[in-house]
Amino acid sequence: MSTTGVTKVYTHGTHRVRDPAETWAIMRPKFDRYGVTRVSDITGLDVFAIPVAMAVRPLAWTLSVSQGKGQSLQLAKVSAVMEAIELWHAEQAPPPVTHRDTTAEDLGLSYSVADLGVVASPFLDDRSPLSWVSARGLVSAGTTQVPLDAVCFRDPGVHQWSTSWIRANSNGLASGNSTEEAILHALYEVVERDALSRPVAADIAASPTLHPESIQDETCRTMIANIHAAGGRVAIQMLPSAFDIPTFKCIVWSWDFPLICSGYGAHLDPVVALSRALTEAAQGRLATIAGSRDDLEHFHDQLQKPQRKVEYMSAFGEPNADFDEIARRYTTTFDNTSDELAWLVDGVQRVLDREPLVVDLSTDADFAVVKVIVPGGRLDVGRIHPRAERAS
């Protein structure tokens, strides 16, 4: 378990307790251990000039190509590598199984298996026999149990079938320079996806659309200007959040690659949330252009179908909100990860009446990898993937 420190030293588009260059220097010699054979800058494949990188793990059980994004190429490369390393841990570093063929009823858990936000068999319930691993409550610090398959990916070479299967997902799987940083990253992802999954489509359509010129952050303004200079369009919505945490959806489009691609971001700092949404939209677009990710659908087939430009433009609502006015509503700030984590955990528990749980998957003292599970959090996989959409 990493305990590098809690004071933030980097706050440009993301909050980290190490400078990205230092993180890269620490991670670069470890590539072989985690099966990373190549890290590539793919920014130039698109016209938007928003940094995106990819890390390749040819022997992966899940995704062999991980994407990374950021306000700089250094951040994008670190992001790609850390995603690849997160997946390696979920594949190759399972925690010890504490109970086998045991039901949630037998364990007397404080939550129902149905509340875990996983894709599961319709036959799965609290009487289903499962394998379990220990998790730590982020409020009580007590130990409880969570299903192994909700934390880690199964070995594809071992054929196991059950009427009560759970399909593992990467929601809440995160890494960081310290354990607290990793847990924060994971919790913000859970909050982001809850915001995307919870409201009905009409609520999302009615969400405020930002005036791009109202954004004062220089880096975000530059990214938007790059999109416009390349003949592209961008729209940014603030999504309703049960946790009252700034959460944004960004969609981008250009006529030279006419697919509407989406990105999302949630963070206590509205500028960080906005930056994440912008860079993730660019990342999803570049993933589709490169065609290298294992989980992409056949979006390129859609490019061959004639579409009227107005159909694409109809996806971009008229701006009706000022970013800085929204941002001024969120004034809580923390200069260290300990206080921010305590604040976020308390907020999640108050909304859901359940404490978040964490499983530590770390294998190296220099950084941390965790899986955070929030019973009661929403996860609609159909809304989150794919991130390229065709207007209709």
Steps between C-alpha positions, in 0.01 A plus 500: 500500500643834394512787748701749297336803660176693503590854391405581142792622291334503155157656435487576125201310360547229762607483863803287582746463787788454253599696194408298187864496387597335829219246466617418148859455618381257768269303270719478188739230637201288609342455156635146453354385830152604394525389138506849347697478175426835339376848588404707196401861440196485269402868533597574139244256358231759571470870419405616850854495646385382845764261641409131493732201545455125501676222691514148358491171698493221240439222758211672678199298609277803443595808297837472329496874419442762768444864418615802698417868475606824663575866460856407400660207322679408824167472680350300213787248504483460877122456475532228234763307692313522829181370337694206359652429842159522668365233265808282558431505873133410450613207285817380667495612865177372658479532879473182710160332491352498849183298432411260218153383395348727762192718472446861601229378739751269669741792546231731639610795286365851545427528129337293229698356210247668271626840627856454373445655158634201307381325187377167630295194422124542553529206741745681731367587843606494865458121509747443215825322598799719415868546578570799727793726588552750779424870454550794735223745582612855427296639791513230765842361399343163575534186288219360289475269200444565129474251213834420338345535154391857581867588556711294259479352152491125450778314323362443148693172482299352786149405395262572786127532466231567754138608499605781738787655307622858539666680211780708648538858383757773550267747672682608816828340393770762534865565571688786658827621641358425846218287633287804578555642152396169342185478714407859410545427129282188534226676698477788254458247219216330691338841560537590131340178380224524757415845362492360147294195597249646744294763310265417216597613152265800524683624811833484318355678195371778728833547679674841468712542187801725557604804302858406400611865523398504869783259585792699640747215562773554242574136423135403454446808283798399287365147449162637394671752270698215339178314428337808345816585299490152348140551385355299785212553738491451875215505749527468877217415737494491877330177607279476809689325782345340806821590684502866388846458349580683175449245221526589133423333170692618195419407139726580206456468126662606176385451144825327397419221752124531548439298814383668818737390778435549869709545813413542865665636812416546868708678763460736793694756295272596206801580278644152554159344426474705180855414393431130550185517287676688218805275491291183528287604202820551299630166626185314397512661156866408451437145619239469226728657238790273594270196518737330744285437806362150546155616612409731213195439290501543122463878502694537178215330312281795591736743330406351164132585548389837358382735773378856481708749693190628680454159662835533671450862594169415669695321772654831610252697706514877526721617791295628793735497802814675618780270615652746744162564663465126552856470623448771761247276674777252580751666730615209717866427434765278657876514464546142617344166410413397858252782558352473150451126535330538839267764352414289195444179694273680745296645212459164327388333820248776579336465158495120475489412870775247426871537551734458202721191511856459374711199407872569480659324200841669530815302424760778510605744773538784248131526403157366590224315313156465654151385418228712660148360526210723601186301585202692368696688234351484151677355196324489163760344271284565196523876557873504568611288203544557216632857515447569135142568406323545169238768486166387370 
